[in-house]
Amino acid sequence: MKFLNSEPIQFFMKFITKGHERSVRAKKNIFSSLVIKGFSILTSFLLLPVTLTYVDASEYGVWLTLSSIVGWFVFFDVGLTHGLRNKFAEAKARGNDDLAQIFVSTTFAILGIIFLGIWIIFLGVNSFLDWSKILNVSNNIRPEVTTLAIIVFTYFCISFVLRIITTVMLADQKPAGSSFINLLGQVISLGIIFVLVKTTEGSIVNLGLALCLSPLIILILANLFLFNGIYKRYRPIYSKVQFKYARELFSLGAVFFVIEIAVIIQFQTANIIIARNFGTADVTSYHVVHKYFGMINMVFAIFLSPFWSASTEAYQKSDFQWIKNGLRRYNQLYILLVAAGCIMLIFSNFVYRIWLGEGTVEIPFKLSLFGFLFFITSMFGAKYVSFLNGISALRIQFIACLFSPFLYVLLVIFLIKGLNMGVHALFIAAIAANFNTFILAPIQTDKVLNKGKRGIWIK
């Protein structure tokens, strides 16, 4: 009890509960997310060396590459979950819970139909695919890779529908709850893989089961618990499925759909390109750098996560000053994280050795350098993109995404084939193709908030 009454704790509680209701809600979620994500980062960092003890870098690269290929099928979502996030937040801000439930139920029905269909099609096609050629690996492991493809694809289709609950939590400005669901899946996967290391020989099929089944079980339990608890009023039910509202979800979702395709091409193809041009072991090297410097991005994302839906609410209520204050604070945080990233870069090779073990994975310094540069450029523009997404001002981002995938692919080909660059070429191409995030989005935000511009700037 003395501890709870101490001066630091009292100061912290005063800070958390002080300010606008929207800010208090955001601060509580940020603090909760920091704790949860802290454990998530720790779990993720433990998971990688344990996994590389169970399978080698090349086999783990197979898992990463196959996951990336399956990730391509996210475009069948046609932007519906992003559309749901904004429409749900708008309906809730107006106090229209019935409409919010209709949006949730309709999204469940549409995604359920879509992903059941593509799952059935995939099962029919998979037996004809030669995964050893697609992934550039030995033909000896073709049966295992074929089985792994079924496991990963099945997990993807089911989880994509069930993750609507996390979209609802994000729209309700509760990102910490969404992060907690992901953390539980990670922890259980880590425990299962640790047991596999002690009891079985390395197997990518067992690895796939461990990494897919645990999160899926947690998602099922989360849906049952939350839609019968705090989100009971928004629970998806058949009578609330009204496809006439699909048009509202699709009209916004269609724009997000194009944006998602651009993101998929720029990020999900990376592992495939590396596997085809360098080998699956290099996929693991790229993944390690992505995970290492992605840590500062994850911290930034924790603070940024409430901003999307909070911006929707603030903009609906014309509270522009709150949005400006939020952007200013995010810029201050960005400077601190860039400084932290510089320190991480200096000690990167040392950290890799301690983290993964001497000689486990080969990582050139160039790969670390450009991985760091990629993340700090992305972080700079992320706050502006989050605000613009929240107010559905997507036209400029939409136009940019019509060009960015082509720029990315052409640059990758030129840098690898023309200039004989290594894996770091993918980070260089990603930085250039990400021009909307760190150039156009800040300009658009300034036009909307400070200059009161309309037209294309607000569409």
C-alpha positions as CSV (number, residue, x, y, z in Angstrom):
1,M,0.0,0.0,0.0
2,K,2.9,2.3,0.7
3,F,4.3,1.7,-2.8
4,L,0.9,2.8,-4.3
5,N,1.0,6.0,-2.3
6,S,4.6,6.9,-3.2
7,E,5.3,10.1,-5.0
8,P,6.4,8.6,-8.3
9,I,3.3,6.5,-8.5
10,Q,1.0,9.4,-7.6
11,F,2.7,11.6,-10.2
12,F,2.3,8.8,-12.8
13,M,-1.4,8.4,-12.0
14,K,-2.0,12.1,-12.2
15,F,-0.3,12.2,-15.6
16,I,-2.4,9.3,-16.9
17,T,-5.7,10.8,-15.8
18,K,-5.0,14.4,-16.7
19,G,-6.3,16.0,-19.9
20,H,-9.0,15.6,-22.5
21,E,-11.1,12.4,-22.2
22,R,-9.7,11.2,-25.6
23,S,-6.1,11.8,-24.5
24,V,-6.7,10.0,-21.2
25,R,-8.1,7.0,-23.0
26,A,-5.1,7.1,-25.4
27,K,-2.5,7.4,-22.6
28,K,-4.1,4.4,-20.7
29,N,-3.9,2.3,-23.9
30,I,-0.4,3.4,-24.6
31,F,0.8,2.5,-21.2
32,S,-0.9,-0.9,-21.3
33,S,0.4,-1.5,-24.8
34,L,4.0,-0.7,-23.7
35,V,3.8,-3.4,-21.0
36,I,2.2,-5.9,-23.4
37,K,4.4,-5.1,-26.3
38,G,7.5,-5.2,-24.1
39,F,6.6,-8.8,-23.3
40,S,5.8,-9.4,-27.0
41,I,9.2,-8.1,-28.1
42,L,10.9,-10.3,-25.5
43,T,8.9,-13.3,-26.6
44,S,9.6,-12.5,-30.3
45,F,13.3,-12.2,-29.6
46,L,13.4,-15.5,-27.7
47,L,11.3,-17.2,-30.4
48,L,13.9,-16.6,-33.1
49,P,17.0,-18.3,-31.6
50,V,14.8,-21.1,-30.2
51,T,13.4,-21.7,-33.7
52,L,16.9,-21.6,-35.3
53,T,17.9,-24.3,-32.8
54,Y,15.0,-26.4,-34.1
55,V,15.5,-25.8,-37.8
56,D,18.4,-24.2,-39.7
57,A,18.4,-20.8,-41.3
58,S,17.5,-22.2,-44.8
59,E,14.5,-24.1,-43.5
60,Y,13.3,-21.2,-41.4
61,G,13.7,-19.1,-44.6
62,V,11.3,-21.6,-46.3
63,W,8.7,-20.8,-43.6
64,L,9.2,-17.1,-43.9
65,T,9.0,-17.1,-47.7
66,L,5.9,-19.4,-47.8
67,S,4.2,-17.1,-45.2
68,S,4.9,-14.1,-47.5
69,I,3.4,-15.9,-50.5
70,V,0.3,-16.8,-48.5
71,G,0.2,-13.2,-47.3
72,W,-0.5,-12.2,-50.9
73,F,-4.1,-13.5,-50.5
74,V,-4.8,-10.6,-48.0
75,F,-5.9,-8.6,-51.1
76,F,-9.1,-10.8,-51.1
77,D,-10.1,-8.7,-48.1
78,V,-10.6,-5.9,-50.6
79,G,-9.9,-3.4,-47.8
80,L,-13.0,-4.4,-45.9
81,T,-11.3,-4.5,-42.4
82,H,-10.0,-1.0,-42.8
83,G,-13.4,0.1,-44.1
84,L,-14.9,-1.5,-41.0
85,R,-12.5,0.2,-38.7
86,N,-13.5,3.7,-39.9
87,K,-17.2,3.0,-40.3
88,F,-17.4,1.3,-36.9
89,A,-15.6,4.3,-35.2
90,E,-17.9,6.8,-37.0
91,A,-21.1,4.9,-36.0
92,K,-19.9,4.6,-32.4
93,A,-18.9,8.3,-32.2
94,R,-22.5,9.1,-33.2
95,G,-23.9,6.7,-30.6
96,N,-25.4,4.4,-33.3
97,D,-24.6,1.0,-31.8
98,D,-27.2,-0.8,-34.1
99,L,-25.4,0.5,-37.2
100,A,-22.0,-0.5,-35.8
101,Q,-23.3,-4.1,-35.2
102,I,-24.6,-4.2,-38.8
103,F,-21.1,-3.2,-40.1
104,V,-19.5,-6.0,-37.9
105,S,-22.0,-8.7,-38.9
106,T,-21.9,-7.8,-42.6
107,T,-18.1,-7.8,-42.7
108,F,-18.0,-11.2,-41.0
109,A,-20.4,-12.6,-43.6
110,I,-18.6,-11.2,-46.6
111,L,-15.1,-12.3,-45.4
112,G,-16.4,-15.7,-44.4
113,I,-17.8,-16.3,-47.9
114,I,-14.7,-15.0,-49.6
115,F,-12.1,-16.9,-47.6
116,L,-14.1,-20.2,-47.6
117,G,-14.1,-20.0,-51.4
118,I,-10.4,-19.3,-51.8
119,W,-9.5,-22.0,-49.2
120,I,-11.5,-24.6,-51.3
121,I,-9.8,-23.4,-54.5
122,F,-6.3,-23.6,-52.9
123,L,-6.8,-27.2,-51.7
124,G,-7.6,-28.2,-55.2
125,V,-4.6,-26.3,-56.7
126,N,-2.0,-27.0,-54.1
127,S,-1.3,-30.7,-55.1
128,F,-0.2,-29.4,-58.6
129,L,2.2,-26.8,-57.3
130,D,6.0,-27.7,-57.2
131,W,7.0,-25.7,-54.1
132,S,10.6,-26.8,-54.4
133,K,10.9,-24.9,-57.6
134,I,8.8,-21.9,-56.4
135,L,10.9,-21.5,-53.3
136,N,14.2,-22.5,-54.8
137,V,14.9,-25.4,-52.3
138,S,15.8,-29.0,-52.6
139,N,13.2,-31.4,-54.1
140,N,13.8,-33.7,-51.1
141,I,11.6,-31.5,-48.9
142,R,8.8,-31.0,-51.4
143,P,6.3,-33.2,-49.5
144,E,6.9,-31.3,-46.2
145,V,6.6,-27.9,-47.9
146,T,3.4,-28.9,-49.6
147,T,1.9,-29.9,-46.2
148,L,3.2,-26.7,-44.7
149,A,1.5,-24.7,-47.4
150,I,-1.9,-26.3,-46.5
151,I,-1.3,-25.5,-42.7
152,V,-0.3,-21.9,-43.3
153,F,-3.1,-21.2,-45.8
154,T,-5.7,-22.8,-43.6
155,Y,-4.5,-20.7,-40.7
156,F,-4.5,-17.6,-42.8
157,C,-8.1,-18.0,-44.1
158,I,-9.6,-18.7,-40.7
159,S,-7.6,-16.1,-38.7
160,F,-8.3,-13.4,-41.2
161,V,-12.1,-13.7,-40.5
162,L,-11.6,-14.1,-36.8
163,R,-9.3,-11.0,-36.6
164,I,-12.3,-8.8,-37.1
165,I,-12.5,-8.7,-33.3
166,T,-9.1,-7.0,-33.2
167,T,-10.3,-4.5,-35.8
168,V,-13.3,-3.7,-33.5
169,M,-10.9,-3.2,-30.6
170,L,-8.7,-0.9,-32.7
171,A,-11.8,1.1,-33.8
172,D,-12.8,1.3,-30.2
173,Q,-9.4,2.8,-29.3
174,K,-8.3,-0.3,-27.4
175,P,-5.1,-1.3,-29.2
176,A,-3.7,-2.8,-26.0
177,G,-6.4,-5.5,-26.0
178,S,-5.6,-6.3,-29.6
179,S,-1.9,-6.6,-28.7
180,F,-2.6,-8.8,-25.7
181,I,-4.4,-11.3,-28.0
182,N,-1.3,-11.5,-30.3
183,L,1.0,-11.8,-27.2
184,L,-0.8,-14.9,-25.9
185,G,-0.5,-16.6,-29.3
186,Q,3.3,-15.8,-29.3
187,V,3.9,-17.1,-25.8
188,I,2.1,-20.4,-26.4
189,S,4.0,-20.9,-29.7
190,L,7.3,-20.2,-27.9
191,G,6.4,-22.9,-25.3
192,I,5.5,-25.5,-27.9
193,I,8.6,-24.9,-30.0
194,F,10.8,-25.2,-26.9
195,V,9.2,-28.6,-26.1
196,L,9.7,-29.6,-29.8
197,V,13.4,-28.8,-29.5
198,K,13.7,-31.1,-26.5
199,T,11.6,-33.9,-27.8
200,T,11.7,-34.1,-31.6
201,E,14.0,-33.7,-34.6
202,G,13.7,-30.5,-36.7
203,S,10.7,-30.4,-38.9
204,I,9.2,-27.4,-40.8
205,V,5.8,-29.1,-40.6
206,N,5.9,-29.2,-36.8
207,L,7.2,-25.7,-36.8
208,G,4.2,-24.6,-38.9
209,L,1.8,-26.2,-36.6
210,A,3.3,-24.6,-33.6
211,L,3.3,-21.1,-35.1
212,C,-0.2,-21.4,-36.6
213,L,-2.4,-23.4,-34.2
214,S,-1.6,-21.4,-31.0
215,P,-2.6,-18.0,-32.4
216,L,-5.7,-19.5,-34.0
217,I,-6.9,-21.1,-30.7
218,I,-6.4,-17.7,-28.9
219,L,-8.4,-15.9,-31.6
220,I,-11.3,-18.3,-31.3
221,L,-11.4,-17.9,-27.5
222,A,-11.1,-14.1,-27.9
223,N,-14.1,-14.0,-30.2
224,L,-16.2,-16.1,-27.9
225,F,-15.2,-14.2,-24.8
226,L,-15.4,-10.6,-26.1
227,F,-18.5,-10.9,-28.3
228,N,-20.3,-12.4,-25.4
229,G,-18.8,-9.8,-23.0
230,I,-17.9,-6.1,-23.5
231,Y,-18.7,-6.2,-27.2
232,K,-22.0,-8.1,-26.9
233,R,-24.0,-5.2,-28.4
234,Y,-21.8,-5.5,-31.5
235,R,-21.8,-9.3,-31.7
236,P,-22.1,-10.6,-35.3
237,I,-25.5,-12.3,-35.8
238,Y,-27.2,-13.5,-39.0
239,S,-30.2,-11.1,-38.6
240,K,-27.9,-8.1,-38.7
241,V,-26.2,-9.1,-41.9
242,Q,-27.4,-6.5,-44.4
243,F,-25.5,-6.6,-47.7
244,K,-26.9,-3.2,-48.7
245,Y,-24.4,-1.7,-46.2
246,A,-21.6,-3.5,-48.0
247,R,-21.4,-0.7,-50.4
248,E,-20.4,1.7,-47.7
249,L,-17.7,-0.7,-46.5
250,F,-16.5,-1.3,-50.1
251,S,-16.5,2.3,-51.2
252,L,-14.0,3.1,-48.5
253,G,-12.5,-0.4,-48.6
254,A,-11.8,-0.2,-52.3
255,V,-9.3,2.6,-51.8
256,F,-7.7,0.7,-48.9
257,F,-7.7,-2.4,-51.2
258,V,-5.4,-0.6,-53.7
259,I,-3.2,0.7,-50.9
260,E,-2.9,-2.8,-49.5
261,I,-1.9,-4.3,-52.8
262,A,0.9,-1.7,-53.0
263,V,2.0,-2.6,-49.5
264,I,1.9,-6.4,-50.3
265,I,4.0,-5.9,-53.4
266,Q,6.6,-3.8,-51.5
267,F,6.9,-6.0,-48.4
268,Q,5.4,-9.5,-49.0
269,T,7.5,-10.0,-52.2
270,A,10.8,-9.2,-50.4
271,N,11.2,-12.8,-49.1
272,I,10.3,-14.3,-52.4
273,I,12.7,-12.0,-54.3
274,I,15.5,-12.9,-51.9
275,A,14.8,-16.6,-52.0
276,R,14.9,-16.6,-55.8
277,N,18.0,-14.4,-56.2
278,F,20.1,-15.2,-53.2
279,G,18.7,-18.2,-51.3
280,T,16.4,-18.9,-48.3
281,A,19.3,-18.5,-45.8
282,D,19.4,-14.8,-46.9
283,V,15.7,-14.5,-46.2
284,T,16.5,-15.3,-42.6
285,S,19.2,-12.6,-42.5
286,Y,16.8,-10.0,-43.9
287,H,14.2,-11.1,-41.4
288,V,16.6,-10.7,-38.5
289,V,17.5,-7.1,-39.5
290,H,13.8,-6.4,-40.0
291,K,12.9,-7.7,-36.6
292,Y,15.9,-6.0,-34.9
293,F,15.2,-2.5,-36.2
294,G,11.5,-3.1,-36.3
295,M,11.7,-2.9,-32.5
296,I,11.9,0.9,-32.6
297,N,9.1,0.9,-35.1
298,M,7.1,-1.3,-32.8
299,V,7.6,1.2,-29.9
300,F,6.5,4.0,-32.1
301,A,3.5,2.0,-33.3
302,I,2.5,1.4,-29.7
303,F,2.2,5.2,-29.1
304,L,0.7,5.8,-32.5
305,S,-1.9,3.0,-32.5
306,P,-4.8,4.9,-30.7
307,F,-4.2,7.9,-33.0
308,W,-6.1,6.5,-36.1
309,S,-9.5,6.0,-34.5
310,A,-9.0,8.9,-32.1
311,S,-8.4,11.1,-35.2
312,T,-11.7,9.9,-36.6
313,E,-13.5,10.9,-33.5
314,A,-11.7,14.3,-33.1
315,Y,-12.2,15.2,-36.8
316,Q,-15.9,14.3,-36.6
317,K,-16.1,16.8,-33.7
318,S,-13.9,19.4,-35.4
319,D,-11.3,19.2,-32.6
320,F,-8.4,20.1,-34.8
321,Q,-6.2,21.4,-32.0
322,W,-6.1,18.0,-30.3
323,I,-4.9,16.5,-33.6
324,K,-2.1,19.1,-34.0
325,N,-1.0,18.6,-30.4
326,G,-0.8,14.8,-31.0
327,L,1.3,15.2,-34.1
328,R,3.7,17.5,-32.2
329,R,4.2,15.0,-29.5
330,Y,4.8,12.2,-32.0
331,N,7.5,14.3,-33.6
332,Q,9.2,14.6,-30.3
333,L,9.0,10.9,-29.7
334,Y,10.4,10.3,-33.2
335,I,13.6,12.2,-32.5
336,L,14.2,10.1,-29.3
337,L,13.6,6.8,-31.2
338,V,16.0,7.8,-34.1
339,A,18.7,8.4,-31.5
340,A,18.0,5.0,-30.0
341,G,18.1,3.5,-33.5
342,C,21.6,5.0,-34.0
343,I,22.9,3.3,-30.9
344,M,21.3,0.0,-32.0
345,L,23.0,0.3,-35.4
346,I,26.5,0.9,-33.8
347,F,26.1,-2.2,-31.7
348,S,24.1,-4.3,-34.2
349,N,26.8,-7.0,-35.0
350,F,27.5,-7.5,-31.3
351,V,23.8,-7.9,-30.5
352,Y,23.4,-10.4,-33.4
353,R,26.2,-12.6,-31.9
354,I,24.8,-12.5,-28.4
355,W,21.2,-12.9,-29.5
356,L,21.5,-15.7,-32.2
357,G,24.9,-17.2,-31.4
358,E,28.3,-16.9,-33.2
359,G,28.0,-17.8,-36.9
360,T,24.3,-18.7,-36.9
361,V,23.3,-16.1,-39.4
362,E,25.5,-14.0,-41.7
363,I,24.5,-10.3,-41.6
364,P,26.5,-7.6,-43.5
365,F,26.6,-4.2,-41.9
366,K,25.2,-2.7,-45.1
367,L,22.0,-4.7,-44.5
368,S,21.7,-3.3,-41.0
369,L,22.4,0.3,-42.1
370,F,19.7,0.3,-44.8
371,G,17.3,-1.5,-42.6
372,F,17.7,1.3,-40.1
373,L,17.2,4.0,-42.7
374,F,14.1,2.2,-44.0
375,F,12.4,2.2,-40.6
376,I,13.3,5.8,-39.6
377,T,11.8,7.1,-42.9
378,S,8.7,5.0,-42.5
379,M,8.3,6.2,-38.9
380,F,8.6,9.8,-39.9
381,G,5.5,9.7,-42.1
382,A,3.5,7.1,-40.2
383,K,1.8,9.6,-37.9
384,Y,0.6,11.6,-40.9
385,V,-0.6,8.5,-42.7
386,S,-2.4,7.4,-39.6
387,F,-4.3,10.7,-39.3
388,L,-5.2,10.8,-43.0
389,N,-6.4,7.2,-42.8
390,G,-8.5,8.1,-39.7
391,I,-10.4,10.9,-41.6
392,S,-10.6,8.8,-44.8
393,A,-8.5,11.3,-46.8
394,L,-7.1,8.6,-49.1
395,R,-7.1,10.0,-52.6
396,I,-3.5,11.1,-52.7
397,Q,-2.3,7.9,-51.0
398,F,-4.4,6.0,-53.5
399,I,-2.8,7.7,-56.5
400,A,0.7,7.2,-55.1
401,C,0.0,3.5,-54.6
402,L,-0.8,3.1,-58.3
403,F,2.9,4.0,-59.0
404,S,4.9,2.9,-55.9
405,P,4.8,-0.9,-56.5
406,F,6.1,-0.5,-60.1
407,L,8.8,1.8,-58.8
408,Y,9.8,-0.7,-56.1
409,V,10.0,-3.7,-58.5
410,L,11.9,-1.8,-61.2
411,L,14.4,-0.5,-58.6
412,V,14.9,-3.9,-57.1
413,I,15.6,-5.4,-60.5
414,F,18.0,-2.6,-61.5
415,L,19.9,-2.7,-58.1
416,I,20.2,-6.5,-58.0
417,K,20.7,-7.3,-61.7
418,G,22.2,-4.1,-63.0
419,L,24.4,-3.0,-60.1
420,N,24.9,-6.4,-58.5
421,M,23.8,-5.2,-55.0
422,G,23.1,-7.6,-52.2
423,V,20.0,-8.1,-50.1
424,H,20.2,-4.5,-48.8
425,A,18.9,-3.4,-52.3
426,L,15.4,-4.3,-51.1
427,F,15.6,-1.8,-48.3
428,I,16.8,0.9,-50.7
429,A,14.0,0.2,-53.2
430,A,11.4,0.2,-50.3
431,I,12.6,3.6,-49.1
432,A,12.3,5.1,-52.5
433,A,8.9,3.5,-53.2
434,N,7.6,4.8,-49.8
435,F,7.6,8.4,-51.0
436,N,4.0,9.0,-50.1
437,T,4.7,8.3,-46.4
438,F,7.6,10.7,-45.8
439,I,6.9,13.3,-48.6
440,L,3.3,13.5,-49.7
441,A,1.5,12.6,-46.4
442,P,3.2,15.4,-44.4
443,I,2.3,18.0,-47.1
444,Q,-1.3,16.8,-47.3
445,T,-1.7,16.9,-43.5
446,D,-0.4,20.5,-43.5
447,K,-2.9,21.5,-46.2
448,V,-5.8,20.0,-44.3
449,L,-5.0,21.1,-40.7
450,N,-3.1,24.4,-41.1
451,K,-4.3,25.8,-44.4
452,G,-7.9,24.5,-44.4
453,K,-7.6,23.1,-47.9
454,R,-10.4,20.9,-49.4
455,G,-10.7,19.2,-52.7
456,I,-8.2,16.4,-53.4
457,W,-6.5,17.1,-50.0
458,I,-9.5,15.9,-48.0
459,K,-10.9,13.2,-50.2
